[in-house]
Amino acid sequence: MITDELLTILCCPETQQPLTPVDPILITKVNGAIAKGTLRTRGGQKVTRLTDGGLVRDDRRYLYAVRQGIPVMLREESISLSNLESSGNRTRDTETPISYT
């Protein structure tokens, strides 16, 4: 579990936007897409490991997976939330963000 203290110092490695934990409904959607084999990282790699949780940046465009309590804070490993909605097709960084709140 990511503590509030850790959240105060974590930020998006690309934009330095603050990050917030995502709700379990979104994690279920992410893991469903992973199980179907349709989800890719921002770097284009197929996501094969389920995630325990996630952190999303303030603009709600990218999710950083949390596995075994450790956030994967690599830009190329982030998951586009618009990618999730488009059945795993890789998307451009300019697509409209999706809100899951």
C-alpha positions as CSV (number, residue, x, y, z in Angstrom):
1,M,0.0,0.0,0.0
2,I,1.2,3.5,-0.8
3,T,1.2,5.8,2.1
4,D,0.0,9.4,2.1
5,E,3.6,10.4,2.9
6,L,4.9,8.7,-0.2
7,L,2.1,10.2,-2.3
8,T,3.3,13.7,-1.3
9,I,6.7,13.1,-2.9
10,L,5.7,11.0,-5.9
11,C,5.0,12.7,-9.2
12,C,4.7,11.9,-12.9
13,P,8.3,11.5,-14.2
14,E,7.4,13.2,-17.4
15,T,5.3,16.2,-16.4
16,Q,5.8,16.3,-12.6
17,Q,2.1,16.3,-12.1
18,P,0.9,15.0,-8.8
19,L,-0.4,11.4,-8.7
20,T,-3.4,9.9,-7.0
21,P,-4.5,6.3,-6.4
22,V,-7.1,5.0,-8.8
23,D,-10.3,3.3,-7.6
24,P,-10.7,-0.5,-7.6
25,I,-13.2,-0.3,-10.5
26,L,-10.5,1.1,-12.8
27,I,-8.0,-1.5,-11.7
28,T,-10.6,-4.2,-12.5
29,K,-10.9,-2.8,-16.0
30,V,-7.2,-2.6,-16.4
31,N,-6.7,-6.2,-15.2
32,G,-9.5,-7.3,-17.5
33,A,-7.8,-5.8,-20.5
34,I,-4.5,-7.4,-19.4
35,A,-6.2,-10.8,-19.1
36,K,-7.6,-10.4,-22.6
37,G,-4.1,-9.5,-23.9
38,T,-5.3,-6.2,-25.4
39,L,-3.5,-3.7,-23.2
40,R,-0.2,-2.2,-24.2
41,T,2.2,0.2,-22.4
42,R,2.9,3.6,-23.7
43,G,6.1,2.1,-25.1
44,G,4.1,-0.3,-27.2
45,Q,4.8,-3.5,-25.1
46,K,2.0,-5.9,-24.3
47,V,1.1,-5.8,-20.6
48,T,1.2,-9.3,-19.2
49,R,1.3,-8.9,-15.4
50,L,-1.8,-7.9,-13.5
51,T,-1.6,-4.9,-11.3
52,D,-2.5,-4.5,-7.6
53,G,-3.3,-0.8,-7.9
54,G,-2.3,2.2,-9.8
55,L,-1.5,5.9,-9.7
56,V,-3.0,8.3,-12.2
57,R,-1.6,11.8,-12.9
58,D,-3.8,14.9,-12.5
59,D,-4.7,15.2,-16.1
60,R,-6.2,11.6,-15.9
61,R,-4.3,10.5,-19.1
62,Y,-1.8,8.0,-17.8
63,L,-1.8,5.3,-15.2
64,Y,1.4,4.0,-13.4
65,A,0.8,0.4,-12.3
66,V,1.5,-0.6,-8.7
67,R,2.8,-4.2,-8.3
68,Q,3.5,-5.7,-4.9
69,G,3.2,-2.3,-3.3
70,I,5.8,-0.7,-5.6
71,P,4.8,1.9,-8.2
72,V,6.3,1.4,-11.6
73,M,7.3,5.0,-12.4
74,L,8.7,4.6,-15.9
75,R,7.2,6.7,-18.7
76,E,7.4,3.9,-21.2
77,E,5.7,1.5,-18.8
78,S,2.7,3.8,-18.1
79,I,-0.7,2.9,-19.5
80,S,-2.7,5.4,-21.5
81,L,-6.3,5.4,-20.2
82,S,-7.5,6.2,-23.7
83,N,-5.6,3.0,-24.7
84,L,-7.8,1.1,-22.2
85,E,-11.0,2.4,-23.8
86,S,-9.8,1.6,-27.3
87,S,-9.4,-2.1,-26.7
88,G,-5.6,-2.0,-26.5
89,N,-4.9,-0.1,-29.6
90,R,-1.8,2.1,-29.1
91,T,-2.8,5.7,-28.9
92,R,-1.1,9.0,-29.5
93,D,-0.2,11.2,-26.6
94,T,-2.5,13.9,-28.0
95,E,-5.8,12.0,-27.5
96,T,-8.5,13.3,-25.2
97,P,-8.1,12.3,-21.5
98,I,-10.7,10.1,-19.9
99,S,-12.0,10.7,-16.4
100,Y,-12.7,7.8,-14.1
101,T,-14.0,9.6,-11.1
